[in-house]
Amino acid sequence: MIKYTAMKRLFLFIAPIAFIVFSAHSGFASDFTLIPQKEKQCPSCHEFSHPAVKMDLSQFFRPVDRSIQRPEGECLLCHNEGNIPYKIIKSAMKISDRADPAPRKKNLPASEMAIIPAGEFIMGEDYVKKAVGPKHTAYLDEYEIDWNDVTNQDYYPFVVKTGRKPPKHWNDKRVLVKKKAHPVTFVSWYDAQAYCEWKGKRLPTEAEWEKAARGTDGRTFPWGNEFVKEYANVYMLGIGDTSPVGQFEAGKSPYGVYDMAGNVFQWTEDWFKPYPNNSIENPNYGETHKVLRGGSFYDCSYYRCGPSFQSFNRIALSPKSVSISIGFRCAKSRSSPSHKT
């Protein structure tokens, strides 16, 4: 116990210094505030892996007994099996009087999808969470991906024509009127997959999502390496809710794809597995959790564990999970899918 207390104090001393170093890297700005994670909570996912903190602090936390510990309270916003308290669903029904971001200033092609050319790109990163590394070069054949997240308006005909159960917050009909251009939320991975198949598409692979968001130069955010909170609906901007898709013109990716940072997390096709040459163990690796990308307006505010909307970041949840901050977009192959590393 004495050793644990001493190491805890050491970390609390080192962490602010580490964050200053980290903030100076790749455009991380003063908008990011590090508040140490609550002790003994979720060390397997929320790692202290900043450049100046070389030690693996997970050894100082008690192992999580997953057969006993269950998410509760605000954790259920994300960590659930499709059953969440009504008060959380009700929070997604709120119709804000706040004005939406400035109207979109764009002239998209008639197609609803961007064409991403074949070629190599940089995937992953080395200096942050262990699950996002190592940085490596990957190759993808040409494919297409939706310009925007699927909206409530897009999802409505699917529910009507297939009889699929609607998102829980649609119980308030105003959501379909006032938030028709917002990303559809409270959809599981299975819902997202079914919708994309209904449209003659599929969910993007994790690699396809990252290339569409990041381009080929390994940038940190869709727009570049410097963080600008006004470029996306992220929690630092203070909107506190989803926003209409395609509103952040300056935040689009090198291929012109919108909302690849913030607004809502997005389901991908893939199971959460380690990248090639990543030998670090993670209890969630395997075929139990699906990968989500992109961060959200909510973005880990309960744990205050830092931003999740960097283009290389990946999180994983049960495919049954539904959330106020999870949506999706679809993709389509233009030839036989290929992902080479």
Secondary structure by P-SEA (a helix, b strand, c coil): caaaaaaaaaaaaaaaaaaaaaaacccccccccccccccccccccccccccccccccccccccccccccccccccccccccccccaaaaaaaacccccccccccccccccccbbbbbbbbbbccccccccccccbbbbbbccccccccccccccaaaaaaaaccccccccccccccccccccccccccaaaaaaaaaaaccccccaaaaaaaaccccccccccccccccccccccccccccccccccccccccccccccccccbbbbcccccccccccccccccccccbbbbccccccccccccccccccccbbbbccccccccccccbbbbbcccccccc
